[in-house]
Amino acid sequence: MQLTFPARRVSAQYGVKLQSLTRDELFATPGDTTSSNCQEFKNGSGKEPDRYLRMMPSKGIQLYTFIAIENCQVSYTVPGFSILQEKTGTYNDHLEVDKAQIQGLFDFVGRFQFTVKVNGKAITSQYVNINTLTENMESGTMKLNVDQRSVVINELIVFYGLYDAGQSGEAGLPKSDQCYVMVTKNRLNWQGTTARQEVLRKHTMLA
């Protein structure tokens, strides 16, 4: 039996064409291999997602993390998934804001958020709400570039940014949104410090 009403309603609301789902496909539990729509994967390796999950819209986010100080944690979360980096180094990760992890038949918006902690204390937390159907950023502290300001606390600085890739990518850029977070010591006065060191070095040589 075809249950086409939900697809027609969503199509009218967002101006996109969706494939109609059968009753089993619409109400299947993600990961449930006993549902009739999952039979084709029942004897497989388990790596292939079922048809229910593959038909759900999602928006990818590519993550770039640089940690240059000790006792620092950078965590990323989306509905149903999270990534935590807590050692110095450079990391390249990926998350998906997936409709399959968002409750509500007609709710397509999920939150992407990152949090930076040092010595267990939260330094900053930023987020954006992403529509998995339109792939647009709807609201949040990172929706606009002008709001993506570096956070400076004493000898610590956090640089971050988020690029909205759009539905199909632009100018050869990837389809996934791009987010970077860098946590380093505060080097804002490096030019003045370097100049003073050079003056002292020359003064010592002439003495």
N, C-alpha and C positions, 0 to 999 in steps of 0.2 A: 504494500500500500504506500503510495506517495503522499507525503505531508508537505504540501507546497506553500501553505500560508505564511510560515515564518520567512521563507526566502523572498516571497513577494513583498512582505512588509518591510524587510530590511532593504530590498532593492529600491522601493519607493522612497525610503527615508534618506538613503545615501547616494542614490543615483548610480548604483553599480548592479551588475548582473551576477546573481549567485546561483549555483546549482541546487536544485531541490534535494532534500534529504529524505530518505525513507524513515519510518518511525524508529527502526532499530538503530539507524545511523545517528539520528538526532538525540536519542535518549541513552545511547550506549555509555557505559562507564569507561573513561580513559584507561587503557591498559587491560580491559576485561576481554580475555581471549575466548570467553564462552559465548559472546554475542555473535549472531549470525554474520554481521559485517566484518568480523575478525577471523573467519574461518580460513581465509586464504593465507594468513600468516601463522596459523596455529602450529604448523610443523616446521616453521622456518627457524632462523638463528636467534630470533628475538630482537634483532637490531632494527628491523623494519617496523615503523609505527603503523598502527591500524588506520583504516580508512577514515574513521571519525576524526582522529587527530590531524591527519594530513589535509583534511578539508577545512580546518579551522584557520582563519586569517591570523597572521602574526607579523611583528615588526622586529627585525634584528638590530642589535646594538653591539658594535665592536668596541672593546675596552682596551685602553692603553694606560698602564700604571707604571710610575717610576717612584720608588721609595729610596731615599738617600739617608734616612736617619733610623736609629734603633728604636725599638719599642713602639713601632707605628703599625696601625692596622687600617687597611682600606677595604671596605666591604661594599658590594654592589648587590642590589636586590630587585627582582621583578616578581610578579605573582607566581608562586610555586617554586622559585629557584633563587639561589644566592651564590656569590663568589666572595671569598675572603683571601686577601693577600696580606701577610704580616712579616715578611722578611725583606731586607734590602735587596734591590734588584729591579729589573725591567720585566714587565709581564704583558702578554697579549692574550686577551680572552674574548668570549662572545656569549651574549645572553639573548633570549627571545621573549618579548612581551607577547604572550600567546593567548588567544581567545579561549583555548581549551582549559586554561588555568584561571579564567575569570568567571565568577558566578553571575548568573542572570542571563536569560536567553537572548535579550537584546542589549546587553551591556558589553561593549567592545573596548572599554577604556581600562588600561592597566598602568600602574605607577612604576617608573624606573627611578631608583634612588641610590645615591652613594653616601657613605659616611666615613669620615676620617677620624681616627682616635690615636692619641699619643699618650702613653703611660696609662691607658684605660680611660682617659678623659676625652670626650667628644670635642673635636676642634671645629668641624663644620659638617653639615648634612644638607644636600641639595637634591631636588627631585623634579621630575616632569611627568605629566600624565599623557600617555600616548594612546591614540585611537588605532587599534589593530586593523580596522576595516579601511579607514581613509589614510592611515599611516601619518596623520598629522599630530603635532604636539598641541594639546588643547589648553593646558595651564601648567603652572609650576614655577619654581624659582630659577629654572634654566631655560625657559621658553625663549627669552630674548637674549641676544648676545650682550646687550648693554648691562644685563643683570649678572653676567658671569664674571664677577670680580674676584681677584685673588684675595686670599685671607692671610693676613699677617698678624702673628701673635709673638711678640718678643723676638726670639731668635729662630722662629719657625715661619715658613711660608708655604701655602698650598695654592698651586696653580691648577685651574681646571677649565674645561670647555666642552661644549656639546654642539655637534653639527647635525642639522636636520637634513637627511639625505633625500627626502621626498619619496614618491612612490616608485620611481624607476631609476633613481640616480640622475645626476646632472653632470654634463661635461666629462663623461667617462668615469665619474666617481662611483664608488660602490653604492648599492641600494640600502645597506644597513646604515643607521645613524652611527656617528663616531664620537666617542667620549674619551677624554684624557684627564688623568689626575696625576699630579706630580707633587711630592712632599719632600722639601729640602730645607736646609738651613737658610736663614735669611742672608742673602748676599746682595741686598739692594745697594749697599755702600762699597761694593768691591772696587770701584774705580778710585774712590778717595783713599781706601786702605792701601791699594796697590801704589798709588802716587806717593803716599807718605813713606811706604817702605822703600821706594826707589830713592827718595830724597835722603833718607837716613843712610842708605847704602853708599850713595855718592859722598855724603858728608864724612862717613867713616873712612872712605878711600883717600880723601883729601887731608884727613887729620894726621 
